[in-house]
Amino acid sequence: MGKLVYDRVASVELDDRVLAHLQIVIGIKLRRGDSFYFSWKDDQSVGDGRTTIWLHPGVVLLYKYYGSRPPRINPAWVHDLELSANTNTGLQIVPEPEHALSGHPA
């Protein structure tokens, strides 16, 4: 389990594997100078709704991983997440495709 902290205002706990893939996609978008929404479903402990944040190149993001090993990266999932980020609704966590796992760590 890891955590993404947005400008000390919002945070979400995510599986390290999910977080590693999101970090790659968010990094790709922000390096290009893109701004976009990122939405996730909230845990029942915080209301069971949805949270959306606006990401832009000047925002402070912290990726905290609780596991000691970098997860394996699935390039197909990175691609699907990036496609999601390019929509009007912004980046959303989509299911991981079961194919195209890479042996490369995050």
C-alpha positions in Angstrom: 0.0 0.0 0.0 1.3 3.4 -0.9 0.1 7.0 -0.7 -0.2 9.9 -3.2 -0.3 13.3 -1.4 -1.4 16.3 -3.4 -0.1 19.7 -2.3 -0.6 18.7 1.4 -4.4 19.2 0.8 -5.6 15.7 -0.4 -4.2 12.2 -0.2 -5.2 8.7 -1.3 -3.9 5.4 -0.3 -3.3 3.0 -3.2 -1.6 -0.3 -3.8 2.1 0.2 -4.6 1.6 -1.3 -8.0 -1.2 1.1 -8.9 0.8 4.0 -7.5 3.8 3.1 -9.6 1.8 3.1 -12.8 0.1 6.4 -11.9 3.5 8.0 -11.1 4.7 7.1 -14.6 1.6 8.5 -16.3 1.4 11.7 -14.2 5.1 12.2 -14.8 4.7 11.9 -18.6 1.8 14.4 -18.6 3.5 16.9 -16.3 6.8 16.8 -18.2 4.9 17.8 -21.3 3.4 20.8 -19.4 -0.1 19.3 -19.5 -2.7 20.0 -16.8 -5.5 17.5 -16.2 -7.9 16.1 -13.7 -7.2 12.9 -11.7 -10.2 11.2 -10.0 -10.5 8.2 -7.7 -13.2 6.4 -5.8 -12.9 7.2 -2.0 -12.7 4.5 0.6 -15.8 4.0 2.8 -13.8 5.3 5.7 -13.8 8.8 4.1 -17.3 8.8 2.7 -17.4 6.3 -0.2 -17.7 9.1 -2.8 -15.2 10.3 -5.4 -12.4 12.9 -5.2 -11.1 14.9 -8.2 -7.9 17.0 -8.2 -6.5 19.3 -10.8 -2.9 18.4 -11.6 -0.5 20.9 -13.2 3.2 21.2 -13.6 3.6 23.5 -10.5 1.8 21.2 -8.1 3.6 19.5 -5.2 3.1 15.7 -5.4 4.6 13.1 -3.0 4.6 9.4 -3.9 5.1 7.3 -0.7 5.7 3.6 -1.2 5.4 1.3 1.7 6.8 -1.8 0.0 10.6 -2.2 -0.4 10.5 -3.7 -3.9 9.6 -1.7 -7.0 6.6 -3.3 -8.7 6.8 -4.7 -12.3 5.5 -2.3 -14.9 2.8 -3.3 -17.4 3.3 -1.0 -20.4 -0.2 -1.8 -21.7 -1.6 -0.5 -18.4 0.5 2.7 -18.6 -0.9 3.2 -22.1 -4.5 2.7 -21.0 -4.0 5.1 -18.0 -2.5 7.7 -20.3 -5.4 7.4 -22.7 -7.7 7.9 -19.7 -5.7 11.0 -18.7 -6.2 12.5 -22.2 -10.1 12.5 -21.9 -12.3 15.3 -20.7 -12.9 13.5 -17.4 -9.1 13.1 -16.8 -7.0 10.3 -15.4 -9.0 7.5 -13.7 -7.7 4.2 -12.5 -8.7 1.7 -15.1 -8.4 -2.1 -14.8 -5.0 -3.5 -15.6 -4.8 -5.6 -18.8 -3.6 -9.1 -18.0 -1.1 -9.1 -20.9 2.2 -7.3 -21.6 3.8 -7.4 -18.2 7.4 -6.1 -18.3 10.3 -7.4 -16.2 11.5 -3.8 -15.6 10.9 -2.3 -12.1 9.3 1.1 -11.7 
